[in-house]
Amino acid sequence: NNAGAVQALAATLQFTGGYTQTAGSTTLNGGTITSSTTMNIQGGTFAGVGTATASVTSSGQAIPGLPIGTLTVSGNYTQSSSGALNVDIGGHIPGTEYDQLNLTGTGAASLSGILNVSLANAFNPAGGDSFTIMNFVSRSGTFGTLNLPALAQGCWLPVYNPTSVVLQVWTTAQEITGAAFGADKATLSWSALPAQSGPAATYDVMRGLTSELPVGGKPAETCLASATIATSLSDATVPAVARTSTSPSGLS
């Protein structure tokens, strides 16, 4: 039962009767930790560089790196609603310039709580950059709160893949997908953009002539919706005779 400081500095620190931390810290720095039962991090920090051969449940703060590096859990990782994962990003190379939490073995991640990301080494991510901050065998859940640093340009987009969590930087708007008319031939629906940091995605819908595409500032255009959060819109306007456009004809 730890409320102070436990450091694995060399060889193997092995627990066979259970490990519970209510405060303080558990740090890997040159050594390894094994536990035959789940390590229960109720408070404080679980940090460092190296491998813990155990499943970990965290309601405290998981902090890969010293200050930047890779923390490996050979087992499952469960982060509660009060837990946090803290990641530093100071470049493009995982484990060397930015932090990673990697799960091996059974490797199931159950995610909730907070993701805190900080920039290090005066690094400024650019559009198109991506950072794989977690690797695992399987995953359930997502982080409930994202605390992401401001960017000089663009926004963060968290991507939850089947075996990884990736932070991407977008500086241009994503393309709309799944646009299709309903059976009434007047209702257009489209797929919502993935959740990202910053303001929620909004949509502008224009009615216009296909001959005047792309949309934007053309004489025959009519704005049907501006900055809407909806993902469908109905417009019963019938195109004029001899015009071949459909309504609406464009999304931006």
C-alpha positions as a Markdown table, in Angstrom:
| # | Residue | x | y | z |
|---|---|---|---|---|
| 1 | Asn | 0.0 | 0.0 | 0.0 |
| 2 | Asn | 1.9 | 3.1 | -1.3 |
| 3 | Ala | 1.3 | 6.7 | -0.4 |
| 4 | Gly | 4.9 | 7.7 | -0.8 |
| 5 | Ala | 7.5 | 7.1 | -3.5 |
| 6 | Val | 8.2 | 3.7 | -5.1 |
| 7 | Gln | 11.0 | 3.7 | -7.7 |
| 8 | Ala | 12.1 | 0.8 | -9.9 |
| 9 | Leu | 15.7 | 1.7 | -10.7 |
| 10 | Ala | 17.2 | -1.7 | -11.5 |
| 11 | Ala | 16.4 | -5.3 | -12.0 |
| 12 | Thr | 12.8 | -6.4 | -11.1 |
| 13 | Leu | 10.5 | -5.1 | -8.3 |
| 14 | Gln | 7.9 | -7.9 | -7.9 |
| 15 | Phe | 4.5 | -7.9 | -6.1 |
| 16 | Thr | 2.6 | -11.0 | -5.4 |
| 17 | Gly | 0.0 | -9.9 | -2.8 |
| 18 | Gly | -1.5 | -6.9 | -4.6 |
| 19 | Tyr | -0.4 | -3.3 | -5.0 |
| 20 | Thr | -2.6 | -0.3 | -4.1 |
| 21 | Gln | -1.4 | 3.4 | -4.4 |
| 22 | Thr | -3.5 | 6.1 | -2.8 |
| 23 | Ala | -1.1 | 8.9 | -3.2 |
| 24 | Gly | 2.6 | 9.6 | -4.0 |
| 25 | Ser | 4.2 | 8.0 | -7.0 |
| 26 | Thr | 5.3 | 4.8 | -8.8 |
| 27 | Thr | 8.2 | 5.4 | -11.2 |
| 28 | Leu | 10.0 | 3.2 | -13.6 |
| 29 | Asn | 13.5 | 4.4 | -14.4 |
| 30 | Gly | 15.9 | 1.6 | -15.3 |
| 31 | Gly | 14.0 | -1.3 | -13.7 |
| 32 | Thr | 10.9 | -3.2 | -14.2 |
| 33 | Ile | 7.8 | -4.0 | -12.1 |
| 34 | Thr | 5.7 | -7.2 | -12.1 |
| 35 | Ser | 2.5 | -7.9 | -10.2 |
| 36 | Ser | 0.5 | -11.1 | -10.2 |
| 37 | Thr | -2.7 | -9.0 | -9.5 |
| 38 | Thr | -3.9 | -5.7 | -11.0 |
| 39 | Met | -2.0 | -2.6 | -9.8 |
| 40 | Asn | -4.6 | -0.3 | -8.4 |
| 41 | Ile | -3.5 | 3.4 | -8.8 |
| 42 | Gln | -6.1 | 5.2 | -6.9 |
| 43 | Gly | -4.2 | 8.5 | -6.7 |
| 44 | Gly | -0.8 | 10.0 | -7.3 |
| 45 | Thr | 1.2 | 9.2 | -10.4 |
| 46 | Phe | 2.3 | 6.1 | -12.4 |
| 47 | Ala | 5.2 | 7.3 | -14.5 |
| 48 | Gly | 8.5 | 6.7 | -16.2 |
| 49 | Val | 10.2 | 4.7 | -18.9 |
| 50 | Gly | 10.2 | 0.9 | -18.9 |
| 51 | Thr | 7.8 | -2.0 | -18.5 |
| 52 | Ala | 5.2 | -2.9 | -15.9 |
| 53 | Thr | 4.2 | -6.6 | -16.4 |
| 54 | Ala | 0.8 | -6.3 | -14.9 |
| 55 | Ser | -2.6 | -5.0 | -15.5 |
| 56 | Val | -3.1 | -1.4 | -14.3 |
| 57 | Thr | -6.2 | 0.4 | -13.2 |
| 58 | Ser | -5.7 | 4.2 | -12.9 |
| 59 | Ser | -7.7 | 6.9 | -11.1 |
| 60 | Gly | -4.5 | 8.9 | -10.8 |
| 61 | Gln | -2.2 | 10.3 | -13.4 |
| 62 | Ala | -0.4 | 8.1 | -15.9 |
| 63 | Ile | 2.7 | 9.9 | -17.2 |
| 64 | Pro | 4.9 | 8.2 | -19.8 |
| 65 | Gly | 8.5 | 9.5 | -20.1 |
| 66 | Leu | 11.1 | 11.2 | -17.9 |
| 67 | Pro | 10.2 | 13.7 | -19.2 |
| 68 | Ile | 9.7 | 12.1 | -22.7 |
| 69 | Gly | 9.7 | 8.4 | -23.4 |
| 70 | Thr | 7.7 | 5.2 | -23.7 |
| 71 | Leu | 5.9 | 3.6 | -20.8 |
| 72 | Thr | 4.8 | 0.0 | -21.5 |
| 73 | Val | 2.2 | -2.0 | -19.7 |
| 74 | Ser | 2.3 | -5.7 | -20.4 |
| 75 | Gly | -1.3 | -6.3 | -19.5 |
| 76 | Asn | -4.6 | -4.3 | -19.6 |
| 77 | Tyr | -5.0 | -0.6 | -18.8 |
| 78 | Thr | -8.2 | 0.8 | -17.4 |
| 79 | Gln | -8.5 | 4.6 | -16.9 |
| 80 | Ser | -11.4 | 5.7 | -14.7 |
| 81 | Ser | -13.4 | 8.9 | -15.1 |
| 82 | Ser | -11.2 | 10.6 | -12.6 |
| 83 | Gly | -7.9 | 9.3 | -14.1 |
| 84 | Ala | -5.7 | 11.2 | -16.5 |
| 85 | Leu | -3.1 | 10.4 | -19.2 |
| 86 | Asn | -0.4 | 13.1 | -19.6 |
| 87 | Val | 1.5 | 13.3 | -22.8 |
| 88 | Asp | 4.3 | 15.6 | -23.9 |
| 89 | Ile | 4.9 | 16.3 | -27.7 |
| 90 | Gly | 8.2 | 17.8 | -28.6 |
| 91 | Gly | 8.8 | 16.4 | -32.1 |
| 92 | His | 7.8 | 13.7 | -34.5 |
| 93 | Ile | 9.7 | 10.6 | -33.2 |
| 94 | Pro | 7.7 | 8.4 | -30.8 |
| 95 | Gly | 9.4 | 7.6 | -27.5 |
| 96 | Thr | 12.2 | 10.0 | -28.3 |
| 97 | Glu | 10.5 | 13.3 | -29.1 |
| 98 | Tyr | 7.0 | 12.5 | -27.9 |
| 99 | Asp | 5.4 | 10.3 | -25.2 |
| 100 | Gln | 3.8 | 6.9 | -25.8 |
| 101 | Leu | 1.8 | 4.6 | -23.6 |
| 102 | Asn | 2.0 | 1.1 | -25.1 |
| 103 | Leu | 0.0 | -2.0 | -24.1 |
| 104 | Thr | 1.4 | -5.4 | -24.9 |
| 105 | Gly | 0.4 | -8.9 | -23.8 |
| 106 | Thr | -3.4 | -9.0 | -23.4 |
| 107 | Gly | -3.2 | -5.3 | -24.1 |
| 108 | Ala | -6.9 | -4.2 | -23.6 |
| 109 | Ala | -7.4 | -0.5 | -23.1 |
| 110 | Ser | -10.5 | 0.8 | -21.4 |
| 111 | Leu | -10.5 | 4.6 | -21.7 |
| 112 | Ser | -12.3 | 7.3 | -19.8 |
| 113 | Gly | -11.3 | 10.4 | -17.9 |
| 114 | Ile | -8.9 | 13.0 | -19.2 |
| 115 | Leu | -6.2 | 13.3 | -21.8 |
| 116 | Asn | -3.7 | 16.1 | -21.1 |
| 117 | Val | -1.3 | 17.1 | -23.9 |
| 118 | Ser | 1.5 | 19.6 | -23.6 |
| 119 | Leu | 4.0 | 20.9 | -26.2 |
| 120 | Ala | 7.7 | 20.6 | -25.3 |
| 121 | Asn | 11.0 | 21.8 | -26.7 |
| 122 | Ala | 9.3 | 24.9 | -28.4 |
| 123 | Phe | 7.8 | 22.4 | -30.9 |
| 124 | Asn | 5.0 | 23.7 | -33.1 |
| 125 | Pro | 3.0 | 21.0 | -34.9 |
| 126 | Ala | 2.1 | 21.6 | -38.6 |
| 127 | Gly | -0.8 | 20.6 | -40.7 |
| 128 | Gly | -0.6 | 16.9 | -41.6 |
| 129 | Asp | 1.4 | 15.9 | -38.5 |
| 130 | Ser | 0.2 | 12.9 | -36.6 |
| 131 | Phe | 1.2 | 11.5 | -33.2 |
| 132 | Thr | 0.4 | 7.9 | -32.1 |
| 133 | Ile | 0.2 | 8.4 | -28.3 |
| 134 | Met | -1.2 | 5.0 | -27.4 |
| 135 | Asn | -0.9 | 1.4 | -28.9 |
| 136 | Phe | -2.9 | -1.5 | -27.7 |
| 137 | Val | -4.4 | -4.8 | -28.7 |
| 138 | Ser | -8.0 | -3.8 | -28.3 |
| 139 | Arg | -10.0 | -0.8 | -26.9 |
| 140 | Ser | -13.3 | 0.2 | -25.4 |
| 141 | Gly | -14.3 | 3.8 | -24.5 |
| 142 | Thr | -12.7 | 7.1 | -25.3 |
| 143 | Phe | -11.3 | 10.0 | -23.2 |
| 144 | Gly | -14.1 | 12.1 | -21.8 |
| 145 | Thr | -12.1 | 15.3 | -21.6 |
| 146 | Leu | -9.3 | 16.5 | -24.0 |
| 147 | Asn | -7.0 | 19.3 | -22.8 |
| 148 | Leu | -5.0 | 20.0 | -26.0 |
| 149 | Pro | -2.6 | 22.9 | -26.5 |
| 150 | Ala | -3.4 | 25.8 | -28.8 |
| 151 | Leu | -1.8 | 25.6 | -32.2 |
| 152 | Ala | -0.4 | 28.4 | -34.3 |
| 153 | Gln | -2.6 | 27.2 | -37.1 |
| 154 | Gly | -5.3 | 24.5 | -37.4 |
| 155 | Cys | -6.8 | 22.2 | -34.9 |
| 156 | Trp | -6.3 | 18.8 | -33.3 |
| 157 | Leu | -8.3 | 15.8 | -34.4 |
| 158 | Pro | -8.2 | 12.7 | -32.1 |
| 159 | Val | -8.6 | 9.5 | -34.0 |
| 160 | Tyr | -9.5 | 6.3 | -32.2 |
| 161 | Asn | -8.3 | 3.4 | -34.3 |
| 162 | Pro | -8.8 | -0.3 | -33.4 |
| 163 | Thr | -5.3 | -0.6 | -32.0 |
| 164 | Ser | -4.1 | 3.0 | -31.4 |
| 165 | Val | -5.0 | 6.5 | -30.5 |
| 166 | Val | -3.6 | 9.1 | -32.9 |
| 167 | Leu | -3.6 | 12.9 | -32.6 |
| 168 | Gln | -3.7 | 14.6 | -36.0 |
| 169 | Val | -3.3 | 18.2 | -36.9 |
| 170 | Trp | -5.7 | 19.6 | -39.5 |
| 171 | Thr | -5.2 | 23.0 | -41.1 |
| 172 | Thr | -7.8 | 22.6 | -43.9 |
| 173 | Ala | -11.5 | 21.7 | -43.6 |
| 174 | Gln | -12.3 | 18.0 | -44.0 |
| 175 | Glu | -14.4 | 16.8 | -46.9 |
| 176 | Ile | -18.0 | 15.9 | -46.3 |
| 177 | Thr | -18.8 | 12.3 | -46.8 |
| 178 | Gly | -22.1 | 10.3 | -47.2 |
| 179 | Ala | -24.1 | 13.1 | -48.8 |
| 180 | Ala | -27.3 | 11.7 | -50.3 |
| 181 | Phe | -30.9 | 12.7 | -51.0 |
| 182 | Gly | -33.8 | 10.9 | -49.3 |
| 183 | Ala | -36.8 | 9.3 | -51.0 |
| 184 | Asp | -38.6 | 12.6 | -51.0 |
| 185 | Lys | -35.9 | 14.1 | -53.3 |
| 186 | Ala | -35.9 | 17.2 | -51.2 |
| 187 | Thr | -33.9 | 16.2 | -48.0 |
| 188 | Leu | -30.2 | 16.0 | -48.2 |
| 189 | Ser | -28.3 | 14.2 | -45.4 |
| 190 | Trp | -24.5 | 13.8 | -44.8 |
| 191 | Ser | -22.2 | 12.2 | -42.3 |
| 192 | Ala | -21.0 | 14.2 | -39.4 |
| 193 | Leu | -17.3 | 15.1 | -39.2 |
| 194 | Pro | -15.4 | 13.4 | -36.4 |
| 195 | Ala | -15.3 | 15.2 | -33.0 |
| 196 | Gln | -12.2 | 17.4 | -32.7 |
| 197 | Ser | -10.7 | 20.0 | -30.4 |
| 198 | Gly | -11.9 | 23.6 | -30.6 |
| 199 | Pro | -15.3 | 24.6 | -31.8 |
| 200 | Ala | -17.7 | 21.9 | -33.0 |
| 201 | Ala | -18.0 | 21.3 | -36.7 |
| 202 | Thr | -20.7 | 23.4 | -38.5 |
| 203 | Tyr | -22.0 | 23.3 | -42.0 |
| 204 | Asp | -23.0 | 25.8 | -44.7 |
| 205 | Val | -25.5 | 24.6 | -47.3 |
| 206 | Met | -26.0 | 26.4 | -50.6 |
| 207 | Arg | -28.5 | 26.0 | -53.5 |
| 208 | Gly | -27.1 | 26.7 | -56.9 |
| 209 | Leu | -26.4 | 25.6 | -60.4 |
| 210 | Thr | -24.1 | 22.8 | -61.2 |
| 211 | Ser | -22.7 | 24.9 | -64.0 |
| 212 | Glu | -21.5 | 27.4 | -61.4 |
| 213 | Leu | -19.7 | 25.0 | -59.1 |
| 214 | Pro | -17.7 | 25.3 | -56.9 |
| 215 | Val | -20.0 | 27.1 | -54.6 |
| 216 | Gly | -19.3 | 30.6 | -53.3 |
| 217 | Gly | -20.5 | 34.0 | -54.4 |
| 218 | Lys | -22.3 | 33.0 | -57.6 |
| 219 | Pro | -25.3 | 35.0 | -58.8 |
| 220 | Ala | -27.7 | 32.0 | -58.7 |
| 221 | Glu | -26.8 | 30.8 | -55.3 |
| 222 | Thr | -29.0 | 30.9 | -52.3 |
| 223 | Cys | -27.8 | 30.2 | -48.7 |
| 224 | Leu | -30.1 | 27.6 | -47.2 |
| 225 | Ala | -28.2 | 27.2 | -43.9 |
| 226 | Ser | -25.2 | 28.9 | -42.3 |
| 227 | Ala | -23.1 | 27.4 | -39.5 |
| 228 | Thr | -25.7 | 24.7 | -38.7 |
| 229 | Ile | -24.8 | 21.8 | -36.6 |
| 230 | Ala | -27.5 | 19.6 | -38.2 |
| 231 | Thr | -26.5 | 16.9 | -40.6 |
| 232 | Ser | -29.6 | 17.1 | -42.9 |
| 233 | Leu | -31.7 | 19.8 | -44.5 |
| 234 | Ser | -34.9 | 19.9 | -46.6 |
| 235 | Asp | -35.5 | 22.2 | -49.6 |
| 236 | Ala | -38.6 | 21.7 | -51.6 |
| 237 | Thr | -37.7 | 24.3 | -54.2 |
| 238 | Val | -38.2 | 23.0 | -57.8 |
| 239 | Pro | -35.5 | 24.0 | -60.3 |
| 240 | Ala | -36.6 | 26.2 | -63.1 |
| 241 | Val | -37.6 | 24.7 | -66.4 |
| 242 | Ala | -34.6 | 23.7 | -68.6 |
| 243 | Arg | -32.2 | 23.8 | -65.7 |
| 244 | Thr | -30.5 | 20.5 | -64.9 |
| 245 | Ser | -29.2 | 21.3 | -61.4 |
| 246 | Thr | -30.5 | 19.6 | -58.3 |
| 247 | Ser | -31.2 | 21.3 | -55.0 |
| 248 | Pro | -29.1 | 21.9 | -53.1 |
| 249 | Ser | -26.0 | 21.3 | -55.2 |
| 250 | Gly | -23.1 | 21.9 | -52.9 |
| 251 | Leu | -21.8 | 21.7 | -49.4 |
| 252 | Ser | -18.9 | 23.5 | -47.8 |
